[in-house]
Amino acid sequence: MLSIELIRRDPDMVKAALQSRGEDDPLDEILELDARRRQAVTQSDELRARRNQVSREVGQARSSGQEPAPEVVQEMRQVGETISRLEEEARSIEEQLNAILLGLPNIPLPDVPRGLTEEGNLIVRQSGEPPELDFTPRPHWETGEQLGIIDFQRGAKLAGSRFYTTVGPAAKLERALISWMLDLHTNEHGYTEIALPAVVKRDVMEGSGNLPKFADNLYHDDEDDLWLIPTAEVPITNLYRDEIIPAGSLPLYYVAQTPCFRREKAAAGRDTRGIKRVHQFNKVEMYKFVEPDTSHNELERLLADAEEVCQRLGFVYRIIQLCTGDMGFAAAKTYDIEVWAAGCQEWLEVSSCSNCTDFQARRSNIRYRPQSPSGERGRPQLPHTLNGSGLALPRVIIAILENYQLPDGSVVIPEVLRPYTGFDLIPAA
């Protein structure tokens, strides 16, 4: 959530930032509501002070055997009614104000390229070049069916379009990838593994920035008002909801594997073949709570951790910095990692690493207590939060099936995964 103090202090900057993201500008309405709310609060405070003063005077008079005049009693009754009305007015205005603020995205950092569509994204660097093969590689949907390891028909029979099942070596490959990535991030990158619920409360979705704006893209249990998570970022964000993280605790690094559920309504008609864009998939997610002055460097380290997964898997990949209009709702700066898929002949996003600054912390009321070099405890402040896929499946499986296939249709398992799979080849059928 954006700070109302920031909007008051620099509305022109906020307006320009929203325009750079292609968002409507509701700042005039926000500032008008804020002024009305503050006026109601000021008036109620002044009346409360008047009532306290009269109460003291009445108490002093009664100690001397005198009763207050009837007009004083009537005035205080009216003052009490006015205070109640003003408090209700302030609450109502604050609800309207919060409803608008909850729908506004984060402010892009100054070094984010301006642009409204993906055409404004920048290629930061590329590792390797797509190889020239001496045979035509098959797309993964053909390879998966020919090898009998991906079953699209039975997935659709069970749950509808854009669901699938993996069988035998593909199921084990996915499990191996998850275990290997978790081991890499916990043993070498310093993250703490955490297991999480796959359903969360409404306020948890609001805190991460998924509600209210993206309700149409989420799966919802109406009876209990619980929401299936679209990513582990959602529950991890809210681990410290309404808490003050003790001094000396930051940074906190977490990694989790969860199923992810997305209705993909905004992407209807796109990438319908194969397992590139589906309603349920697994993902290993990295997450950080950090002090604000470290978040820039922490994003670069987060990106490096995700990038190392691609390096060890032997992928050709590139780093993309997203422009203002292509970033996620909560992000202030984002890098995507795209890997080359030889069968599809395209770049596939396997990770998105974002610095969300204090946006999610403010929405979730997460604070930390800084500690000065002298050991004195400071006033609670908002931490910065960062998240990144490390990596997302099933696109990693796509990259393996398409980049490691042989002319006879078999698929070689990347060397780092063989201790986890127990086999080094998925043989041709």
N, C-alpha and C positions, 0 to 999 in steps of 0.2 A: 504494500500500500504506500502511496506517496504521502509525504509529510505535509500536513496542512500548513505548517510553519514555512516550508519551502515554497508552497504555492502563494502564500501571502507575501513572502519576501521577494520572490522573483517570478511573477506570473508570466512574464514574456519568455523567459527561458523554458519554463514548463510547457507553455503553448507551442514553442518552436520544436521542443522534443517530441510532443505528441503528434505534431504534424509530420515530423520526420518518420514516424511509425505508421502514418496513414490513419491516425485516430481522430475522431471528432473532438472538438474543443469545447468542454463544458465549464471552462474556468470562470466565466461571468456568473453562472448559476452557483458554482461552488463558493465563490467569494461573497455572493449575496446571502446565501444560506449561512455561511460562517459569521458574517456580520450580524445577522439576526440572532443567531444562537448566542454570540458573545454579549449582545445587548440584553437578551433575556437573562443571562447568567449575572451580568452586572446589576441589573435592576433587582433581581431576587437577592443578591448579596447585600445591596444597600438597604432593602427592606428588612432583611434578617438582622442587620446591624441596628436598625432603628428599633426593631422589636426587642432585641437584647438590651438596648439602652433603657427602653421603657420598663422592661421587666426588672432591671436593677433598681430603677426609681420607685417602682411599685413596692418592691421588697423592702426598700429603705423606709417608705411611708408606712407600710404595715407594721414594721418593727416599732414605729412610733404611735401605733394605734389608729392610723388613718387608712381608709379604704379608697381605691382609685375612683376617679370620677367616671360616671357612666359613658361619657363620650370617649374617654381613653379606652375603656373596655371594648366599645364598638369599633374604635379605630384599629385596635389590635386584632379583632376578629376579621376585619376587612383586610388587614395586612397579611394575616395567615392565609386567607383565601387567595389573595393576589400572588403570594409566594408559591402556593400549590399550582396555580394556573401557569405562572412563568416557568416553573420546573417542568411541568408537562409539555409546555411549548418548546423548551430547550431540548428535552428528550426526543420529541417528535422531529425537530429540525435535525438533530444529530443523526437520527436513523436515516433521514433523507440524504444527509451529507455522506454518511458512510456507504450507503448504497451506490452513490455515484463514484466515490473514491475506490471502492472495491472493483469497479469495472475499468479502472485506468491502469495501463501497463507501466512497467518500470521506465525510468529515465536512462537512455543510452549514455554510456561513458563517452568522454570527448573524443577518444581515438577510434570510435566505431564508425565505419564508412557510412555515409548517408545514401539512402536508396529505399524505394518502396517495394521492390520485387527482388527475386533471387539474382537478377541480372546485375544488381549492385554489389553482390558478394565478391570478395577478393580471394584469389588463390595465394596463400602465404608461402607455401613450399610444397614440393612433391618429392616423394621417395621412390625412385625407380621409374621405369617406363613400361607400359603394357607390352608384353612380349609378342613377337611374331611367331606363331606356331606353324608347324608343317602339316597341321590338320585343322579342320573346322570344329572348334569345341562346341558341345551341345549346351543349351541353357539348362539350368538346374531342374526345371520341371520335366524335361525329357529324361535327363540322367536319373533323377529320383524315381521316376516310374519304371524305367528300363531295368534299374538295379533292384526294384521292389522295396525301396527303403522310404519312399514318401507316397502316401496314399491320399490323394485329393478327394476321390469319390466317397470314401468312407468318412473322411472328415466332414464333408458336406452332408452326408446322411445323418451324422450324429448331431451337428450343430448349425448347418446351413453354409452359405457361401463364405469364403475366406477363412474357413477352418480346415485343418488337415491333421493327419496323423503321421508320425514317424515310426519306422519299424526297424527292428534289429540293429544293424550297424549305425544307422542315422540317429536312432534314439540314444545309443551308447555314445556316439560322437558328441551329441549335444550335452549329455551328462558329463563327459570328459572335459569339454570346453568350460563348462561352468565350474567344475572342481579346480581345473588348472588356473583359471582366471582368479578365483577366490584365493587360491594358494599364493599366486604371484602378488596380489595386492596386499594380502595380510603378511606374508613372510618377507617381502622385499620392499614394499612401498609404504608400510607403516599404518595400514588401515585396520580397524577392528571390525571383525565380521559380526553381523547382527541379523537375526531372523525376525521377520515382521508379519503382521496380519495382512491379508490380501484385501480386506474390506476395512473401511474407515468411516468415521462420523462426518457429518456435513461440515462442522467447523474445521476439521482437519483439511478437507478439500479447499475450504476458503483460505486457510492459512497458507497453503502452498501456492495459491493463485489459480487453481483449476475451477473453482466456483466463485462467483456465479456465471462467469463469462462462457465457460465451455461445458455447461451441463448437457448439451445435446450430444457431445462426443463421449460421454461417460455412461457406464452401466450402473443402474440404480435399483436397489431393493426398496420398493415403496413402503412395505409394511414396517420395517425397522429403520427406515431412512439411513441406510448404509450404502456406501459407494464402493464399487470394485476399483482398485487402484490402477491408474494408467502407467505408473512407474513407482519404484521404491522411493523416489524423491519425496513423494507425498507424505508417507508416514515418518520418514527420517526427519523431515523438516519439523514435524510437530513433536518429536521426542521431548523437547524442552519447552513446549508450549506453556505459557503462563508461569515460567520459572525464571530465576536468576541463576545463571551458571556461575559457580564459585570462582573467585579470583585464582589465577594461575592454572585454570583448567584448559584454556584454549592454546593451541588449536585442537579440535576434535575431528578425527577422520573415521568415517564409517564406510563399510562396503556390505552390500546385500544382494542376494539373488532372489528375485520374485517373479511370479507370472505378472504380465501386464495386459490390461484389457482396454481396448479402444474401439469405439463404434466406427470410426473413420468416415463419419458422414461428410466431413469437409473434403474428403478425397474420393468421393464416389466416382467410379468409372476409371480411376487411375490404378495402374499396376495391378490389374486383376489376375494376371497369370502368375502361377507359382506361389512362393511364400514370402514375397518381398513386402507386401503390405497386407497384414492379416489382423483379425480381431483379438487374438490371444497369442502372446509370445513370451519367451523368457528373456530376462536381461540381468546382467550384473551391473549394479549402480554404485558409483563412488560419490561420497558426500562429505563436505567440510563445513564446520563452524569455525570461523577465524576472526581475529581482531581486524578492524577496518583497514588499518594502515598496511596490512600484509596481504590483502585479498588479491591485489594485482599479481604479485609473485606466486601466490597460491594457485591462481588460475593457470599460469604457465606450467607449474609442477603437475597439476591435475591433467593437463593436456599431455604432458610428457609421459605420465603413467598410462594413459589410454593408448598413446602412440606406441609405447613399448610392446603392448599386446600385438599390434599389427606387425611390428618389426620381427618379433619372435615367431610369428606365424608365417613370415616370409611373404607378406602381401605387398603389392604395389599400392601405394596410398598417397593421398594429398590432404593438406590442411587448408580449410576454407574459413575465412573470417566473415561472419554474416553481417549484412548491412542492417540498418535500423529497422527497416520494414519487414525483414525476414526472420528476426529473432523471436524467440518464445516470449510469452507474456511477461514472465517474471524476470527475464534476463536483462542485464545491463551491458553485457558483452559476451559473445559466444563464438567459439571455434567448433566447426564440424570436421570430423575425420571421414573421408570417403575412400573406400577400397575399390580397386578395379575388379570387375567380374567379366571374365573372358567370354563366357557363353552368352550373357546378355549384351555384351559389348557396351557397358556403361559403368559409371561410378555410383557406388551405393553407400549411403551414409550408415556408418556403424557406431558412431559416437557423436554426441553433442555435449560440449563442455562449456559451462556457463558460470559467470559471476553474477549473482543476483543482488549484490550489495546488501543493504539493510531492508530490502523490499519485503521479503518473506518474514523476517524477524519482526517487523512492525505489525504485519497482519496477524502473526501468531503470538505476539506479546512475549517474545524471547529476548532476554537481556543477559548481559554478563557483567561481572564486577571486575573492572580493571585493577591492576595492582601497580603502584609506582615503584621505582627502583629502591626507594627508602622503606618499602613494605607497607605503606599506607594504602588503605582500601579506598578506591574512588567511587563515585556515584555510578549506578548501573547504566550501561550503554547498550545499544543495539549491535549485535555481532553481524558480520557479513556471512552469507551462506553461498556455497558453490556446489554444483553437481555435475556429474559427467558419466556417460555410459562407459563401462569398462570390460567387455563391450556388449552391444545388443545382439541378441540372436533373434531371428534365424538368418540374418544377412551374413553373419560370419560363416554359417553353414553353406549359404549360397556361394560365397567366395571360395571355400574349400572345394566344393563339388565342381565348380567351373574352372578354377585355376589349377587344380591338382589332378584333373582327369587325364587319362592316357588315351591314345588313339583307339584302343579296343573297348573303351567305355568304363574301364575300372578307374578307381580314384585312390590316389596315394594319400595317406594320413600325414600331416605335418609332423616333423620329428619330435617337437616338444610335447605333442599330445599322445605319443605312442605308449608311454608308461601309464597313461590314464585309460586309453582305449583297450590296450592289450593286443592290438593288431595294427599292422602298418599299411594295410591295403583293403579297400572294399573291392572285391573281385567283380569282373564283368559277369553279367548273368549268362 
